[in-house]
Amino acid sequence: MNRRTFVSSLAAAGAVVATGSRLFSADSKPRFKVGIIGCGWYGGVNLEAFARNVGLDVSSLCDVNEHSLQQTLKIVAKYQATVPRTFVDYREMLDSGGHDIVIVATPDHWHALAAIAAMKAGADVYLEKPVSVDVIEGEALVAAARRYGRVVQVNTQRRSNPLYLEARDRYMRSGKLGKIGLVETYSYLADRPAGFIPDAPVPAHLNYDLWTGPAPLTPFKAMKEEKGWRPFMEYGNGIIGNLGVHMIDQVRWLLGLGWPESIRSTGGIYVDKASSSNISDTLRSVFHYPDLDVSWEHRSWGGSPIPERHWSDQWGARFIGKNGTLNLTMLEYVYMPATGGPREGVHMLSRTGNLENIDFSRDGEAYKETENRHVLDFMQARDGRSRPISDIEEGHISSACCELANLSQQLGRPLTYDPKTRTVPGDAEATRLLARPYRAPWIHPDPAKV
């Protein structure tokens, strides 16, 4: 389905992608047994995306938060009469058996252990990004997928956005953009809380020790219960690990890039030093490829240089070629010729198929359609036992780029990672930091032993 068909389909909210959906629809047989590990915000988003497109039987739900379990049970009840089994510990859920697909939508620090265990239990995995919190976790995920023959789709869903396919064909593959020497990816979203965040009692409905798992056990803060754990490096990789992974992944995909030759970063907490958050409020990273630099910049303070119509405008990628600049956000592409001629492009929510007459009230429909396509790509890969568009190895490289960028900033020097030896050659300190320490009794996955 091309972008124009995609845009016209938004007239019917919740419409499914026609191509391929008949193979896996709710009317088809067999139905696929699905388990969900992590029933918070994005676990619910993934569940809805699967339910729109796949004949599924949600047989198991797992979460350390009883409130999240109850909320997800209500979502499941919209689609099936049978009530899923519920678990607090994902290991018990997987031991119960019978899962064709496991969705892993936990906080980032749990992605690797839960996904590897699901693969060992015989399931294919739909895994939220980033795939890991450190480079060696990512290597272990790839090793497990290959060893057990599992299909793993990472939810870097921009690879399934038809807007990007049209922009690639129209400007990159056609040669209209010219030789690309620089790509600038960015976020100016205020994705970091300011000021002091008080400790709080652990609520009775949350198993905080199991929620923490392999991460350091720090005092509970109420914001951690929902999406508010991202401002803490104990559980992720900051703004670049949350938002930058999408941008770096889409650039790599569109340009056919693998591992960068080197990564260097500067940044830190430059402005909001009073915040309890320990992620950087400022970061500039450069991923160097032959004759190409791909940069990332985030700044959570001081406002944005980009006029804001919608939050998606503040998060994107600029492909700078000899003949012009192509800017991509989730909902729009805009081409500006180097000669200063008129700009051209398409906004996904334009009523007239261009950059005008935009109806931002339909943004949820656009996101749903991209999620639909990503789920169907996963299902088609399962059907053919092939690698999906966001295969675990691609997700690992993009996630590791973010992790190495943070490590470069921490150490104050450029880094070059060698995936063959899983080391930073000539840098013993950086090599040691490729795997974070785990809190006992949890054991860090070893790529050679998964």
C-alpha positions as CSV (number, residue, x, y, z in Angstrom):
1,M,0.0,0.0,0.0
2,N,1.5,3.3,-1.0
3,R,1.3,6.6,0.9
4,R,-1.7,7.9,-1.0
5,T,-3.7,4.8,-0.2
6,F,-2.4,5.1,3.3
7,V,-3.6,8.7,3.6
8,S,-7.0,8.0,2.1
9,S,-7.5,5.1,4.5
10,L,-7.3,7.5,7.5
11,A,-10.9,8.6,6.6
12,A,-11.9,5.4,8.4
13,A,-10.4,5.3,11.8
14,G,-9.0,1.9,12.8
15,A,-9.1,0.6,9.2
16,V,-6.6,-2.3,8.8
17,V,-4.1,-2.7,6.1
18,A,-5.6,-4.6,3.3
19,T,-2.5,-6.3,2.0
20,G,-1.7,-9.4,4.1
21,S,-4.3,-8.8,6.8
22,R,-6.6,-11.5,5.4
23,L,-3.9,-14.0,6.2
24,F,-4.0,-13.3,9.9
25,S,-7.4,-11.7,10.6
26,A,-9.7,-12.5,13.4
27,D,-11.8,-14.7,11.0
28,S,-8.8,-16.8,10.0
29,K,-7.6,-20.1,11.5
30,P,-5.6,-20.9,13.4
31,R,-5.7,-18.3,16.1
32,F,-2.3,-17.4,17.6
33,K,-1.7,-17.8,21.3
34,V,-0.2,-14.6,22.7
35,G,1.4,-13.7,26.0
36,I,2.2,-10.2,27.1
37,I,5.1,-9.3,29.5
38,G,4.6,-5.7,30.5
39,C,1.0,-4.5,30.6
40,G,1.5,-0.8,31.0
41,W,1.1,1.9,28.3
42,Y,2.8,0.4,25.3
43,G,1.8,-3.2,26.2
44,G,-1.8,-1.9,25.7
45,V,-0.9,-0.2,22.4
46,N,0.7,-3.4,21.1
47,L,-2.2,-5.5,22.2
48,E,-4.7,-3.2,20.3
49,A,-2.5,-3.3,17.2
50,F,-2.4,-7.1,17.2
51,A,-6.2,-7.3,17.9
52,R,-7.0,-5.1,14.9
53,N,-5.0,-7.3,12.6
54,V,-4.5,-10.8,13.9
55,G,-6.7,-13.6,15.0
56,L,-5.3,-14.0,18.4
57,D,-6.0,-15.7,21.7
58,V,-4.4,-13.7,24.6
59,S,-3.7,-16.5,26.9
60,S,-1.4,-14.9,29.4
61,L,-0.7,-11.5,30.9
62,C,2.3,-10.7,33.2
63,D,3.1,-7.5,35.1
64,V,4.5,-6.7,38.5
65,N,1.7,-4.0,38.9
66,E,-1.7,-5.4,39.7
67,H,-3.4,-2.2,38.4
68,S,-1.8,-2.6,35.0
69,L,-3.0,-6.2,34.9
70,Q,-6.5,-5.2,35.6
71,Q,-6.4,-2.4,33.0
72,T,-5.2,-4.8,30.3
73,L,-7.7,-7.4,31.2
74,K,-10.4,-4.9,30.3
75,I,-8.8,-4.3,26.9
76,V,-8.6,-8.1,26.3
77,A,-12.3,-8.4,27.2
78,K,-13.2,-6.2,24.2
79,Y,-11.8,-8.9,21.8
80,Q,-12.4,-12.3,23.5
81,A,-14.6,-14.0,26.0
82,T,-11.9,-16.1,27.6
83,V,-10.0,-14.5,30.5
84,P,-6.2,-14.7,30.3
85,R,-4.1,-16.2,33.0
86,T,-2.3,-13.5,35.0
87,F,1.2,-13.7,36.4
88,V,3.6,-11.4,38.4
89,D,6.8,-13.2,37.4
90,Y,7.4,-13.7,33.6
91,R,9.3,-16.9,34.3
92,E,6.1,-18.5,35.7
93,M,4.2,-17.2,32.7
94,L,6.6,-18.8,30.2
95,D,6.8,-22.0,32.2
96,S,3.0,-22.3,31.7
97,G,3.7,-22.9,28.0
98,G,1.7,-22.7,24.8
99,H,2.7,-19.2,23.5
100,D,3.1,-18.7,19.8
101,I,4.0,-15.0,20.3
102,V,5.2,-13.1,23.3
103,I,5.0,-9.3,23.4
104,V,7.7,-7.7,25.6
105,A,6.8,-4.1,26.6
106,T,8.4,-3.8,30.0
107,P,10.7,-0.9,31.0
108,D,14.0,-1.1,29.0
109,H,16.1,-2.8,31.7
110,W,13.9,-5.9,31.5
111,H,13.8,-6.2,27.7
112,A,16.8,-8.6,27.3
113,L,16.1,-11.1,30.0
114,A,12.4,-11.4,29.2
115,A,12.8,-11.7,25.4
116,I,15.6,-14.3,25.7
117,A,13.5,-16.4,28.1
118,A,10.5,-16.1,25.7
119,M,12.7,-17.3,22.8
120,K,14.0,-20.2,24.8
121,A,10.4,-21.1,25.6
122,G,9.6,-21.5,21.9
123,A,7.9,-18.2,21.2
124,D,8.5,-15.6,18.5
125,V,8.8,-12.1,20.0
126,Y,7.5,-8.6,19.4
127,L,9.9,-6.5,21.3
128,E,9.7,-2.9,22.3
129,K,12.7,-0.6,21.6
130,P,15.4,-0.1,22.6
131,V,16.2,-3.8,22.7
132,S,18.6,-3.5,25.5
133,V,20.3,-1.2,28.1
134,D,23.8,-2.2,27.2
135,V,25.6,-3.5,24.1
136,I,26.2,-7.0,25.3
137,E,22.6,-7.5,26.2
138,G,21.8,-6.7,22.5
139,E,24.5,-9.2,21.3
140,A,22.9,-11.9,23.5
141,L,19.4,-11.1,22.0
142,V,20.7,-11.6,18.5
143,A,22.6,-14.8,19.5
144,A,19.4,-16.2,21.1
145,A,17.2,-15.4,18.1
146,R,19.6,-17.1,15.7
147,R,20.3,-20.1,18.0
148,Y,16.6,-20.9,18.6
149,G,15.4,-19.9,15.1
150,R,13.0,-17.3,16.5
151,V,11.4,-14.4,14.6
152,V,11.9,-11.1,16.5
153,Q,10.4,-7.9,15.4
154,V,11.6,-4.7,17.2
155,N,8.9,-2.0,17.4
156,T,11.0,0.6,15.6
157,Q,7.8,1.1,13.5
158,R,9.0,3.9,11.3
159,R,10.4,1.2,9.0
160,S,6.7,0.5,8.3
161,N,5.7,4.1,7.6
162,P,4.9,4.4,3.9
163,L,5.6,8.1,4.0
164,Y,9.3,7.2,4.4
165,L,9.2,4.8,1.5
166,E,7.8,7.5,-0.8
167,A,10.4,10.1,0.4
168,R,13.3,7.6,-0.1
169,D,12.2,6.7,-3.6
170,R,11.4,10.3,-4.6
171,Y,14.5,12.0,-3.3
172,M,17.2,9.5,-2.3
173,R,17.0,6.6,-4.8
174,S,16.1,9.0,-7.7
175,G,19.2,11.0,-7.1
176,K,17.2,14.3,-6.7
177,L,18.7,14.9,-3.3
178,G,22.2,14.4,-4.6
179,K,25.2,13.1,-2.6
180,I,24.3,13.0,1.1
181,G,27.2,14.1,3.3
182,L,25.3,14.8,6.6
183,V,22.2,13.7,8.4
184,E,21.1,15.6,11.5
185,T,18.7,13.9,13.8
186,Y,17.2,15.8,16.7
187,S,14.7,16.1,19.5
188,Y,13.7,19.4,21.2
189,L,10.9,17.7,23.3
190,A,11.0,18.6,27.0
191,D,11.5,14.9,27.8
192,R,13.1,15.3,31.2
193,P,11.4,16.4,34.5
194,A,12.8,19.5,36.2
195,G,13.4,20.0,39.9
196,F,13.4,17.7,42.9
197,I,11.4,14.5,42.7
198,P,10.5,13.2,46.2
199,D,10.8,9.6,47.3
200,A,7.5,7.8,48.0
201,P,6.1,4.7,49.7
202,V,5.9,1.7,47.4
203,P,2.2,1.1,46.7
204,A,0.7,-2.3,47.8
205,H,-0.3,-3.2,44.2
206,L,3.4,-3.0,42.9
207,N,6.1,-5.6,43.5
208,Y,8.9,-3.0,43.4
209,D,11.7,-5.5,44.0
210,L,10.7,-7.5,40.9
211,W,10.0,-4.3,38.9
212,T,13.7,-3.3,39.7
213,G,15.0,-6.7,38.8
214,P,18.6,-6.5,37.6
215,A,18.8,-2.7,38.0
216,P,20.2,-1.0,41.2
217,L,17.5,-0.9,43.9
218,T,17.0,2.8,44.5
219,P,14.3,4.6,46.5
220,F,10.8,4.4,44.9
221,K,9.4,7.5,43.3
222,A,5.7,7.6,42.3
223,M,6.5,8.6,38.7
224,K,8.2,5.3,38.1
225,E,5.0,3.4,38.3
226,E,3.8,4.5,34.8
227,K,6.0,6.1,32.1
228,G,8.1,8.2,34.5
229,W,11.0,5.8,34.9
230,R,12.8,7.1,31.8
231,P,14.5,10.1,33.5
232,F,16.7,7.6,35.4
233,M,19.7,5.9,33.8
234,E,19.3,2.9,36.0
235,Y,16.5,1.7,33.7
236,G,17.4,3.0,30.2
237,N,19.7,5.3,28.2
238,G,18.1,8.7,28.5
239,I,16.6,10.7,25.7
240,I,18.8,9.3,23.0
241,G,17.9,5.8,24.1
242,N,14.2,6.6,24.0
243,L,13.8,9.0,21.1
244,G,17.1,8.9,19.3
245,V,16.9,5.2,18.7
246,H,14.0,5.8,16.4
247,M,15.8,8.5,14.4
248,I,19.1,6.6,14.1
249,D,17.2,3.5,13.1
250,Q,15.3,5.2,10.3
251,V,18.4,6.8,9.0
252,R,20.3,3.5,8.9
253,W,17.4,1.8,7.2
254,L,16.8,4.5,4.6
255,L,20.5,4.8,3.7
256,G,21.4,1.1,4.2
257,L,23.9,1.7,6.9
258,G,25.3,-0.8,9.4
259,W,27.7,-0.2,12.3
260,P,29.4,3.3,12.3
261,E,33.2,3.5,12.1
262,S,33.3,5.7,15.2
263,I,31.0,7.4,17.7
264,R,31.8,10.5,19.7
265,S,29.6,12.5,22.1
266,T,29.7,15.6,24.3
267,G,27.0,16.6,26.8
268,G,25.7,16.0,30.2
269,I,23.6,17.8,32.7
270,Y,24.4,21.4,31.7
271,V,21.4,23.4,32.8
272,D,19.0,21.6,35.1
273,K,21.4,20.6,37.8
274,A,18.6,20.7,40.5
275,S,16.6,17.9,39.0
276,S,16.5,14.4,40.6
277,S,16.8,13.0,37.0
278,N,20.3,11.7,36.1
279,I,19.9,11.6,32.3
280,S,21.6,14.3,30.3
281,D,19.7,17.4,29.4
282,T,22.1,18.1,26.6
283,L,23.8,15.7,24.1
284,R,25.5,16.0,20.8
285,S,26.6,12.7,19.2
286,V,28.2,12.0,15.8
287,F,28.2,8.5,14.2
288,H,30.8,8.5,11.5
289,Y,30.5,6.5,8.3
290,P,32.6,6.7,5.2
291,D,32.0,10.2,3.7
292,L,29.0,10.6,6.0
293,D,28.3,11.9,9.5
294,V,25.0,11.1,11.2
295,S,24.5,13.3,14.2
296,W,22.0,13.3,17.1
297,E,21.2,16.4,19.2
298,H,18.8,16.7,22.1
299,R,18.2,19.6,24.4
300,S,15.4,19.5,27.0
301,W,15.7,23.1,28.0
302,G,15.6,26.6,26.3
303,G,12.8,26.0,23.8
304,S,12.9,24.8,20.3
305,P,14.3,26.5,17.1
306,I,11.5,24.8,15.1
307,P,8.1,26.4,15.1
308,E,5.7,24.0,16.8
309,R,2.4,23.1,15.2
310,H,2.4,19.6,16.7
311,W,4.8,17.7,19.0
312,S,6.0,15.5,16.2
313,D,7.6,18.6,14.5
314,Q,10.2,18.7,17.3
315,W,11.6,15.2,16.6
316,G,13.0,14.2,13.2
317,A,15.9,13.9,10.8
318,R,17.4,16.2,8.2
319,F,19.1,14.5,5.2
320,I,21.4,17.1,3.7
321,G,22.4,16.4,0.1
322,K,24.3,18.4,-2.5
323,N,21.1,19.5,-4.2
324,G,18.9,20.2,-1.1
325,T,17.7,19.1,2.3
326,L,15.0,16.6,3.1
327,N,13.4,16.8,6.5
328,L,11.5,13.8,7.9
329,T,9.2,13.6,10.9
330,M,6.7,10.9,11.8
331,L,4.0,12.7,9.9
332,E,5.7,14.7,7.2
333,Y,8.5,15.0,4.7
334,V,9.7,18.4,3.3
335,Y,12.2,18.9,0.5
336,M,14.0,22.3,0.2
337,P,16.2,22.7,-2.8
338,A,19.7,24.1,-2.3
339,T,19.0,26.7,-4.9
340,G,16.3,28.3,-2.8
341,G,13.4,27.2,-4.9
342,P,10.0,26.4,-3.5
343,R,9.7,23.6,-0.9
344,E,7.7,20.5,-1.6
345,G,6.5,17.5,0.3
346,V,3.6,15.7,1.9
347,H,2.0,15.7,5.3
348,M,0.3,12.5,6.2
349,L,-2.7,14.4,7.7
350,S,-3.1,16.8,4.8
351,R,-6.7,16.8,3.3
352,T,-5.2,17.9,0.0
353,G,-2.2,15.5,-0.3
354,N,0.5,18.2,0.2
355,L,1.8,20.4,3.0
356,E,-1.4,22.3,3.5
357,N,-4.9,21.8,5.1
358,I,-3.6,19.6,7.8
359,D,-6.0,18.0,10.3
360,F,-3.9,17.2,13.4
361,S,-7.0,15.7,15.1
362,R,-6.3,12.6,13.0
363,D,-2.8,11.9,14.3
364,G,-3.9,8.9,16.3
365,E,-5.2,7.3,13.2
366,A,-1.9,7.7,11.3
367,Y,0.0,6.1,14.2
368,K,-2.4,3.2,14.3
369,E,-2.0,2.5,10.6
370,T,1.8,2.4,10.9
371,E,1.5,0.0,13.9
372,N,-0.9,-2.1,11.8
373,R,1.7,-2.4,9.0
374,H,4.4,-3.3,11.5
375,V,2.4,-6.1,13.1
376,L,1.5,-7.5,9.7
377,D,5.1,-7.5,8.6
378,F,6.0,-9.5,11.8
379,M,3.2,-12.0,11.1
380,Q,4.2,-12.4,7.5
381,A,7.8,-13.0,8.6
382,R,6.5,-15.7,11.0
383,D,4.6,-17.3,8.3
384,G,7.6,-17.6,6.1
385,R,10.2,-18.0,8.9
386,S,12.1,-15.0,7.5
387,R,13.5,-11.9,9.1
388,P,11.1,-9.0,9.6
389,I,11.7,-5.4,8.5
390,S,12.9,-4.5,12.1
391,D,14.8,-7.8,12.8
392,I,16.5,-8.0,16.1
393,E,19.9,-7.5,14.6
394,E,18.8,-4.2,13.1
395,G,17.3,-3.2,16.4
396,H,20.4,-4.1,18.2
397,I,22.7,-2.0,16.0
398,S,20.4,1.0,16.5
399,S,20.1,0.5,20.2
400,A,23.8,0.0,20.6
401,C,24.6,3.2,18.8
402,C,22.7,5.0,21.5
403,E,24.4,3.1,24.3
404,L,27.8,3.7,22.8
405,A,27.0,7.4,22.4
406,N,26.2,7.7,26.1
407,L,29.4,5.8,26.9
408,S,31.5,8.1,24.7
409,Q,30.0,11.1,26.6
410,Q,30.7,9.4,30.0
411,L,34.3,8.6,29.1
412,G,35.0,11.8,27.2
413,R,36.5,10.1,24.1
414,P,35.5,8.7,20.8
415,L,34.7,4.9,20.6
416,T,34.9,2.3,17.9
417,Y,33.0,-0.9,18.5
418,D,34.0,-4.2,16.9
419,P,30.9,-6.5,16.7
420,K,33.1,-9.5,15.7
421,T,35.1,-9.4,19.0
422,R,32.4,-7.6,21.0
423,T,35.0,-5.1,22.2
424,V,36.2,-1.6,21.9
425,P,39.6,-2.4,20.5
426,G,42.5,-0.9,22.5
427,D,40.1,0.4,25.2
428,A,39.8,-2.0,28.1
429,E,37.7,0.4,30.2
430,A,35.2,1.0,27.5
431,T,35.0,-2.8,26.8
432,R,34.3,-3.5,30.4
433,L,31.5,-1.0,30.4
434,L,29.7,-2.6,27.4
435,A,27.9,-4.7,30.0
436,R,26.2,-3.1,33.0
437,P,26.6,-4.8,36.4
438,Y,23.4,-6.7,37.4
439,R,21.9,-6.8,40.8
440,A,22.0,-10.2,42.4
441,P,20.6,-12.8,41.9
442,W,20.0,-11.7,38.3
443,I,22.7,-12.8,35.9
444,H,23.7,-10.8,32.8
445,P,23.1,-12.7,29.6
446,D,26.2,-14.0,27.8
447,P,26.0,-14.1,24.0
448,A,28.0,-17.3,24.0
449,K,25.8,-19.1,26.5
450,V,22.2,-18.0,25.8
